[in-house]
């Protein structure tokens, strides 16, 4: 998470048990967090890719700062 923040990268993870907790702690502490996208294990890779393509074409990086979002979008 620190590396992603240092590099200005949105973190994409399937680790729903730990990543959201640490991301919210980081945000609450005022640390930079470019954003987190969570992929449930039940989500197909095709749906995840479709949603990630939509995210990258329809939003800007600034819209993801300090956000934790769960896919699918629909």
N, C-alpha and C positions, 0 to 999 in steps of 0.2 A: 504494500500500500504506500509506503514511503517512497519507493522507487517510482511508482506511477505518479505520485504527487510531484516529485522532483522533476520528472520528465514532462509534466503537463498532460498525462494520459488518463483517459477514463478507464477504470478497471472493469473488466468483464469477468464474472466468476459464477461458478455453480455452487460454491460453498455458502449455502444459505444459512447454515448454523452459526458461522463465526464472522464472516466478512461484514454483513450489515451492522452488527454490533460494534465492531471496531471502526467502521466508517462513521457511524453516528457519534461515537466517542471522539473521534478526530475532529469532526465538524463542531461538536459542542465545545471542544477545547480551543477552537479558533484556528486550527491548523488548515492549511490549504488542502482542498480535496477536489480534484477536477471532476469527480463524479464516479458513480458505481452503477453498473448494470448487472442485475442478478438474473441468471438463467436457471429456472427450476429443472431438476433432473428429468421431469416428465415432458419438458418442452423438446420438440424435435429440432434437430440441427437446421433443417430447412426453414422452419418458422423463425428460429433465432436469427438466421442469416437475413431473412426477409425483413425482420424488424430492425436489425442493425443497419441494413442498407437504408431503410426509411429514416431512421434516426440521423444518419450521416448526411442525407440529402435534404432533410426538412428542418434541421436545427443547426444552431451554432455551438461551438465549444462553450461559450459563456453561459448558455442555457443549462448546462449540465453541472456547473460548479456547485458543490455541496449538496448534490442530490443523490439519492439511492432509489433506483427504479427497478421494478420487477417486470420481466417479460412473461407472457406475451403482452403487447400493447393493447390488443383488442380483447 
